[in-house]
Amino acid sequence: YTYYSDSPEDDAKNRGLAGAGMRITTQIWKIDNDAQSDLFDIHRVRHIIEPQINLWTSATNVDPNKLYLYDELIDKEYDTTALQLALHQTWQTKRGGPGNYRSVDFFTFNVEANLYNNQPKNIYLIPNGFRGIFYHSLPAASIPRNSINADASWRVIDSTIVLSDAQYNLDDQDLATASVGLIAQRGPRVTYYLGFRYINPLDSDIATIAATYQLTSKYSVGFQQSFDFGSNADVYTSVTLQRKFDRF
């Protein structure tokens, strides 16, 4: 329950919102002891599959578009009904060599279908054509667009990871965003990231390079540059110097 002393309609509002949800999940797995590859550092594979269903419904007596947004996570909650069907998959292997073998998640692939009923009008979901998201921890604050979201990560070696994700807007039948990136650590001092992201509503193709160098145990320097090839313009540039304090 929230009381508003003023609103865009020049009157006070008494707003109540109630919701209920349910999550169903399980885990199944299979072990393949014959999977071996020195090239990809794979020694035995455990495939873990986690299907998940999330259901959520809510109701309110005042539409959020009739309120001032003082606290967006509270004021902008929509009374929607949501169904999420998710499939999370993880592939594990052993790495480290004889006597030092340990379990490593070397590949993950997740897919989520977010389906909403009683969606708000597009004029209240700006920018139009963007991605939809279901928040497990706060379902009422989800972004109620019908969508299919997927992400994957591949730990090539312990110090190199390839990342990717994509979000498809089912309402507009269009790819909303997509990205691919590489995170690498070279020695104890150097970490860098190379990435490329496509954002359809902004017609943007953004390339990013970022790096951090550990000067000493207390000081490190960082650099980041993002450039949008869609608009042929810089997006973000930063240079940072960080100082670590033992107790502060």
C-alpha positions as CSV (number, residue, x, y, z in Angstrom):
1,Y,0.0,0.0,0.0
2,T,1.3,3.5,-0.9
3,Y,-0.3,6.9,-0.3
4,Y,0.4,9.7,-2.7
5,S,-0.4,13.3,-1.7
6,D,-0.3,14.4,-5.3
7,S,-0.5,12.9,-8.8
8,P,-0.6,14.0,-12.5
9,E,-4.4,14.2,-12.1
10,D,-3.9,16.8,-9.3
11,D,-5.4,14.6,-6.6
12,A,-4.2,12.2,-3.9
13,K,-4.0,8.5,-4.6
14,N,-4.3,5.5,-2.4
15,R,-2.7,2.6,-4.1
16,G,-2.7,-1.0,-3.2
17,L,-0.9,-3.8,-5.1
18,A,-1.1,-7.5,-4.4
19,G,0.7,-10.4,-6.1
20,A,1.3,-14.1,-5.9
21,G,3.7,-16.4,-7.7
22,M,5.1,-19.9,-7.9
23,R,8.4,-21.3,-9.1
24,I,8.9,-24.9,-10.2
25,T,12.4,-26.2,-10.9
26,T,14.4,-29.4,-10.9
27,Q,17.8,-30.6,-11.9
28,I,18.9,-33.6,-14.0
29,W,22.4,-34.5,-15.2
30,K,24.5,-37.1,-17.1
31,I,28.2,-37.9,-16.9
32,D,30.2,-38.9,-19.9
33,N,33.5,-40.4,-18.8
34,D,34.7,-40.9,-22.4
35,A,34.8,-37.2,-23.3
36,Q,38.5,-36.3,-23.8
37,S,40.2,-33.5,-25.7
38,D,43.6,-32.1,-25.0
39,L,43.0,-29.2,-27.4
40,F,40.0,-27.9,-25.5
41,D,41.3,-29.2,-22.1
42,I,38.3,-31.4,-21.6
43,H,38.6,-34.5,-19.4
44,R,35.3,-36.1,-18.7
45,V,32.0,-34.1,-19.0
46,R,29.1,-33.6,-16.7
47,H,26.0,-32.1,-18.3
48,I,23.6,-30.4,-15.9
49,I,20.1,-29.4,-17.1
50,E,17.8,-27.2,-15.0
51,P,14.3,-26.6,-16.4
52,Q,12.3,-23.9,-14.6
53,I,8.8,-22.5,-14.7
54,N,7.9,-19.2,-13.1
55,L,4.3,-18.0,-12.7
56,W,3.3,-14.6,-11.4
57,T,0.1,-12.5,-11.3
58,S,-0.7,-9.2,-9.6
59,A,-3.5,-6.6,-9.3
60,T,-3.7,-3.0,-8.4
61,N,-6.4,-0.3,-8.1
62,V,-4.4,2.5,-9.6
63,D,-2.5,2.3,-12.9
64,P,1.2,3.2,-12.5
65,N,0.9,5.7,-15.4
66,K,-1.3,7.9,-13.2
67,L,1.4,8.3,-10.6
68,Y,4.6,10.3,-10.2
69,L,7.6,8.1,-10.1
70,Y,9.2,8.8,-6.8
71,D,10.6,5.2,-6.4
72,E,10.6,3.4,-9.8
73,L,10.7,-0.1,-8.3
74,I,7.5,0.7,-6.4
75,D,5.6,3.3,-8.4
76,K,6.1,1.7,-11.8
77,E,4.9,-1.8,-10.9
78,Y,2.4,-3.1,-13.4
79,D,-0.5,-5.5,-12.6
80,T,0.5,-8.1,-15.1
81,T,0.4,-11.9,-15.4
82,A,3.6,-13.5,-16.4
83,L,4.8,-17.0,-17.4
84,Q,8.5,-17.7,-17.8
85,L,9.8,-21.0,-19.2
86,A,13.5,-21.3,-18.7
87,L,16.1,-23.9,-19.5
88,H,19.6,-23.5,-17.9
89,Q,22.4,-25.8,-19.0
90,T,25.9,-26.2,-17.6
91,W,28.7,-28.4,-18.9
92,Q,31.4,-29.3,-16.3
93,T,34.8,-30.9,-16.8
94,K,38.0,-31.7,-14.9
95,R,41.0,-29.4,-15.3
96,G,44.4,-29.0,-13.6
97,G,46.3,-32.2,-14.5
98,P,46.9,-35.4,-12.5
99,G,46.8,-34.8,-8.7
100,N,45.3,-31.3,-9.2
101,Y,42.1,-32.0,-11.0
102,R,39.1,-29.8,-10.1
103,S,35.6,-29.3,-11.5
104,V,35.2,-26.3,-13.9
105,D,32.1,-25.0,-15.6
106,F,33.5,-24.7,-19.0
107,F,30.3,-23.9,-20.9
108,T,26.9,-22.6,-20.0
109,F,23.8,-22.0,-22.2
110,N,20.6,-20.5,-20.9
111,V,17.3,-19.8,-22.7
112,E,14.3,-18.0,-21.3
113,A,10.8,-17.3,-22.8
114,N,9.0,-14.5,-21.0
115,L,5.3,-14.3,-21.8
116,Y,3.0,-11.6,-20.4
117,N,-0.8,-11.0,-20.2
118,N,-2.4,-7.6,-19.6
119,Q,0.7,-5.8,-20.9
120,P,0.8,-2.0,-20.7
121,K,0.6,0.0,-24.0
122,N,3.7,0.5,-26.0
123,I,3.7,4.3,-25.2
124,Y,4.5,3.3,-21.6
125,L,7.3,0.9,-22.5
126,I,9.8,3.3,-24.0
127,P,12.0,2.6,-25.9
128,N,9.7,0.5,-28.1
129,G,11.0,-2.7,-29.5
130,F,13.5,-3.2,-26.6
131,R,14.0,-6.4,-24.6
132,G,11.6,-7.9,-22.1
133,I,12.9,-9.1,-18.7
134,F,11.4,-11.2,-15.9
135,Y,13.0,-10.4,-12.4
136,H,12.7,-13.5,-10.1
137,S,13.4,-11.4,-7.0
138,L,10.9,-8.7,-7.8
139,P,8.4,-9.9,-10.5
140,A,6.1,-6.9,-10.3
141,A,9.0,-4.7,-11.5
142,S,9.7,-6.9,-14.5
143,I,9.7,-5.3,-18.0
144,P,6.5,-6.7,-19.5
145,R,7.4,-7.4,-23.1
146,N,7.0,-10.9,-24.6
147,S,10.6,-12.0,-25.4
148,I,13.0,-14.8,-25.7
149,N,16.4,-14.2,-24.1
150,A,19.5,-16.4,-24.4
151,D,23.1,-16.2,-23.1
152,A,26.1,-18.4,-23.3
153,S,29.7,-18.4,-21.9
154,W,32.7,-20.6,-22.9
155,R,35.7,-20.8,-20.6
156,V,38.3,-21.7,-23.2
157,I,41.0,-21.8,-20.6
158,D,41.1,-20.7,-17.0
159,S,42.2,-17.2,-18.0
160,T,40.0,-16.7,-21.1
161,I,36.2,-16.6,-21.3
162,V,34.0,-15.9,-24.4
163,L,30.6,-14.4,-23.6
164,S,27.5,-13.8,-25.7
165,D,23.8,-12.9,-25.3
166,A,20.7,-12.1,-27.4
167,Q,17.2,-10.8,-26.7
168,Y,14.4,-11.3,-29.2
169,N,11.2,-9.1,-28.9
170,L,8.2,-11.3,-29.7
171,D,5.8,-8.4,-29.8
172,D,7.7,-6.7,-32.7
173,Q,9.2,-9.9,-34.1
174,D,12.6,-8.3,-34.0
175,L,16.1,-8.9,-32.5
176,A,16.3,-6.2,-29.7
177,T,19.9,-6.6,-28.6
178,A,22.8,-9.0,-29.1
179,S,26.4,-9.1,-28.0
180,V,29.6,-11.1,-28.0
181,G,32.8,-10.5,-25.9
182,L,36.1,-11.8,-24.7
183,I,37.5,-11.5,-21.2
184,A,41.1,-12.5,-20.7
185,Q,43.7,-12.3,-17.9
186,R,47.3,-12.4,-18.9
187,G,49.6,-12.9,-16.0
188,P,48.9,-11.6,-12.6
189,R,48.8,-7.9,-13.8
190,V,46.8,-7.6,-17.0
191,T,43.1,-8.1,-17.6
192,Y,41.2,-7.0,-20.7
193,Y,37.9,-7.1,-22.4
194,L,36.9,-6.9,-26.1
195,G,33.2,-6.8,-27.0
196,F,30.7,-5.8,-29.6
197,R,27.0,-5.0,-28.9
198,Y,24.0,-4.4,-31.2
199,I,21.1,-2.4,-29.9
200,N,18.2,-2.3,-32.4
201,P,16.1,0.6,-31.0
202,L,19.1,2.9,-31.1
203,D,20.4,1.5,-34.4
204,S,23.8,1.1,-32.6
205,D,26.7,-1.2,-33.2
206,I,29.0,-0.5,-30.2
207,A,32.5,-1.9,-30.0
208,T,34.2,-1.8,-26.6
209,I,37.8,-2.3,-25.4
210,A,38.7,-2.2,-21.7
211,A,41.9,-3.1,-19.8
212,T,43.2,-3.0,-16.3
213,Y,46.9,-3.1,-15.3
214,Q,48.0,-3.8,-11.8
215,L,50.9,-1.4,-11.1
216,T,51.6,-2.5,-7.6
217,S,49.8,-4.4,-4.8
218,K,48.0,-1.1,-4.0
219,Y,47.7,0.8,-7.4
220,S,46.1,-0.2,-10.7
221,V,45.2,1.8,-13.8
222,G,42.3,1.1,-16.1
223,F,41.1,2.2,-19.6
224,Q,37.9,1.8,-21.4
225,Q,36.8,3.0,-24.9
226,S,33.4,2.4,-26.6
227,F,32.7,3.5,-30.2
228,D,29.3,3.4,-32.0
229,F,29.8,2.4,-35.6
230,G,26.1,2.9,-36.3
231,S,26.3,6.6,-35.6
232,N,30.0,6.9,-36.1
233,A,30.6,8.5,-32.7
234,D,32.3,7.9,-29.4
235,V,30.0,6.5,-26.7
236,Y,32.3,6.4,-23.6
237,T,35.9,7.0,-22.7
238,S,37.5,6.6,-19.3
239,V,40.9,6.4,-17.7
240,T,41.0,5.4,-14.0
241,L,43.6,5.2,-11.3
242,Q,42.6,3.0,-8.3
243,R,44.2,3.0,-4.9
244,K,43.5,0.1,-2.6
245,F,43.5,0.7,1.2
246,D,44.0,-2.2,3.6
247,R,41.2,-1.2,6.0
248,F,39.3,1.5,4.2
